[in-house]
Amino acid sequence: MMKLSTFIFLIAICIVSCKQKPDNQNQETLQIDADCDFVKVYAHPNPDTLIHEFLERDAAGQFLQSDPWFNGAIDCPGHEPGPDSHTIISGYLVTPFLSEENEVQFTVRSEVLGFVTFVSFNQQGFFEDRKAVVDTLVVRRTPYGWRIKSPALRQFVLADSAIARGTLPESECDRIRSMIDK
């Protein structure tokens, strides 16, 4: 018969070893291709905090170049497109839409002014295209915390942030400023 001290020791080992592993109860929800480059580091314990920080960083233009935070916030960075153009917005509003145990959906309404793309080698241009755009972003639980479902590269940059980057000709910046003032 097993001694009580041996039994307690075995239970302690089980508890310690379980705490050192990621949450495997949701392993079936993590169906990631091998070439996704999923970042296997525990992060983003709260889906609301993740989506708000993600949208703030996107609006600031941080994802117009490679960004390690972005790669750790989404579920498949290896399948994301490259940033060759972006949308200029005057603002956005995020609203929780559907919440389940392993997935939360948010709607994001953006007031679009237009988009920026290359018009020639090394020169960007702004093209006016005012409209409201409503997107749905899906955040799902993984064994490593919450991640935004790919593709997630929005590149909806606030007008002031786009102007501050200094990559647009001054005449294009003036056009954007005049649109904001209306």
C-alpha positions as CSV (number, residue, x, y, z in Angstrom):
1,M,0.0,0.0,0.0
2,M,1.3,3.5,-0.9
3,K,2.3,5.8,1.9
4,L,0.5,9.1,2.3
5,S,3.7,11.1,1.7
6,T,4.4,9.3,-1.6
7,F,0.8,10.0,-2.7
8,I,1.1,13.7,-1.8
9,F,4.4,13.9,-3.6
10,L,2.9,12.4,-6.8
11,I,0.0,14.8,-6.7
12,A,2.4,17.7,-6.3
13,I,4.4,16.6,-9.3
14,C,1.2,16.4,-11.4
15,I,0.1,19.9,-10.4
16,V,3.5,21.4,-11.1
17,S,3.9,19.7,-14.5
18,C,0.4,20.7,-15.5
19,K,1.0,24.4,-14.7
20,Q,4.1,24.5,-16.9
21,K,2.2,23.4,-20.1
22,P,-0.1,25.6,-22.2
23,D,-3.8,25.1,-21.9
24,N,-4.4,21.9,-23.9
25,Q,-8.2,21.8,-23.3
26,N,-8.5,24.0,-26.4
27,Q,-5.9,22.2,-28.5
28,E,-8.6,21.1,-31.0
29,T,-9.4,24.8,-31.7
30,L,-5.8,25.4,-32.8
31,Q,-5.8,24.0,-36.3
32,I,-2.7,25.8,-37.7
33,D,-0.8,24.9,-40.8
34,A,2.8,24.1,-40.2
35,D,3.9,27.1,-42.4
36,C,1.8,29.6,-40.3
37,D,4.7,30.5,-38.1
38,F,2.4,30.6,-35.1
39,V,4.2,32.3,-32.1
40,K,4.1,29.7,-29.3
41,V,4.5,32.2,-26.5
42,Y,1.8,32.7,-23.9
43,A,0.3,36.2,-24.5
44,H,-3.0,38.1,-24.7
45,P,-5.0,36.6,-21.8
46,N,-8.0,38.9,-22.6
47,P,-9.7,39.2,-26.0
48,D,-11.1,42.7,-25.4
49,T,-7.7,44.1,-24.5
50,L,-6.1,42.3,-27.5
51,I,-8.5,43.7,-30.0
52,H,-8.3,47.3,-28.6
53,E,-4.5,47.3,-28.6
54,F,-4.4,45.7,-32.1
55,L,-6.7,48.5,-33.5
56,E,-4.8,51.3,-31.7
57,R,-1.5,50.0,-33.2
58,D,-3.1,49.6,-36.6
59,A,-4.5,53.1,-36.5
60,A,-1.0,54.4,-35.6
61,G,0.5,52.8,-38.7
62,Q,2.7,50.4,-36.7
63,F,1.8,47.5,-39.1
64,L,2.9,49.2,-42.3
65,Q,6.2,47.4,-41.8
66,S,7.1,44.0,-40.1
67,D,6.1,44.1,-36.5
68,P,6.9,41.4,-33.9
69,W,3.9,42.4,-31.7
70,F,1.6,41.9,-34.7
71,N,3.1,38.4,-35.3
72,G,2.3,37.4,-31.7
73,A,-1.2,38.8,-31.8
74,I,-2.5,36.8,-34.8
75,D,-2.9,33.1,-35.4
76,C,-1.1,32.8,-38.7
77,P,1.6,35.4,-39.4
78,G,3.2,33.2,-42.1
79,H,0.1,33.7,-44.4
80,E,-0.3,37.4,-44.0
81,P,0.2,39.6,-47.1
82,G,2.9,42.3,-47.4
83,P,2.1,45.9,-46.7
84,D,2.2,47.7,-50.1
85,S,-0.8,50.1,-49.6
86,H,-3.0,51.3,-46.8
87,T,-6.3,52.9,-46.0
88,I,-6.6,56.4,-44.5
89,I,-9.4,56.7,-41.9
90,S,-10.7,59.6,-39.8
91,G,-11.8,57.2,-37.0
92,Y,-13.1,53.8,-36.1
93,L,-15.6,52.3,-33.6
94,V,-15.2,48.7,-32.3
95,T,-18.2,46.8,-30.8
96,P,-18.3,43.2,-29.4
97,F,-20.6,41.2,-31.7
98,L,-20.7,37.6,-30.6
99,S,-19.0,36.0,-27.6
100,E,-18.5,32.3,-27.1
101,E,-16.2,30.3,-24.9
102,N,-13.4,30.0,-27.4
103,E,-14.2,32.8,-29.9
104,V,-15.2,36.4,-29.7
105,Q,-16.3,38.4,-32.8
106,F,-16.0,42.2,-33.0
107,T,-17.4,44.6,-35.6
108,V,-15.2,47.5,-36.5
109,R,-16.7,50.5,-38.3
110,S,-14.1,52.7,-40.0
111,E,-14.7,56.1,-41.6
112,V,-12.5,55.8,-44.7
113,L,-11.1,58.9,-46.4
114,G,-9.2,57.0,-49.1
115,F,-6.1,54.9,-49.7
116,V,-2.4,55.3,-50.2
117,T,-0.4,53.3,-52.7
118,F,2.7,53.7,-54.8
119,V,2.2,55.8,-57.9
120,S,5.8,55.5,-59.1
121,F,9.0,54.1,-57.8
122,N,9.5,55.3,-54.2
123,Q,6.5,57.8,-54.4
124,Q,3.2,57.3,-52.8
125,G,-0.1,58.9,-53.7
126,F,-3.4,59.4,-51.9
127,F,-6.7,58.5,-53.7
128,E,-9.9,59.8,-52.2
129,D,-12.6,57.2,-51.6
130,R,-14.9,58.3,-48.8
131,K,-17.1,55.6,-47.3
132,A,-17.9,53.7,-44.2
133,V,-16.4,50.2,-44.0
134,V,-17.6,47.6,-41.5
135,D,-15.3,44.6,-40.8
136,T,-15.6,41.6,-38.5
137,L,-12.5,40.6,-36.6
138,V,-12.5,37.2,-35.0
139,V,-10.5,36.5,-31.8
140,R,-10.0,33.0,-30.8
141,R,-8.6,31.2,-27.8
142,T,-5.5,29.1,-28.3
143,P,-3.4,27.1,-25.8
144,Y,-1.1,30.2,-25.8
145,G,-3.7,32.9,-25.1
146,W,-6.1,34.7,-27.4
147,R,-5.1,35.5,-31.1
148,I,-6.8,37.3,-33.9
149,K,-7.8,35.0,-36.7
150,S,-5.8,35.5,-40.0
151,P,-5.9,37.2,-42.3
152,A,-5.8,40.2,-40.0
153,L,-3.6,42.8,-41.8
154,R,-6.1,45.7,-42.0
155,Q,-3.8,48.7,-42.3
156,F,-6.5,51.3,-41.6
157,V,-4.3,54.2,-40.5
158,L,-5.6,57.4,-38.9
159,A,-5.1,60.5,-41.0
160,D,-2.9,62.3,-38.5
161,S,-0.7,59.2,-38.1
162,A,-0.4,58.8,-41.9
163,I,0.6,62.4,-42.3
164,A,3.2,62.2,-39.5
165,R,4.9,59.3,-41.2
166,G,6.3,61.8,-43.7
167,T,6.1,59.4,-46.7
168,L,3.4,61.4,-48.6
169,P,4.1,64.6,-50.7
170,E,3.0,67.7,-48.8
171,S,0.3,68.4,-51.4
172,E,-1.3,65.0,-50.6
173,C,-1.1,65.7,-46.9
174,D,-2.9,69.1,-47.5
175,R,-5.7,67.2,-49.3
176,I,-6.1,64.8,-46.4
177,R,-6.1,67.7,-43.8
178,S,-8.8,69.4,-45.8
179,M,-10.9,66.3,-45.7
180,I,-10.6,66.0,-41.9
181,D,-11.6,69.6,-41.5
182,K,-14.9,69.1,-43.3
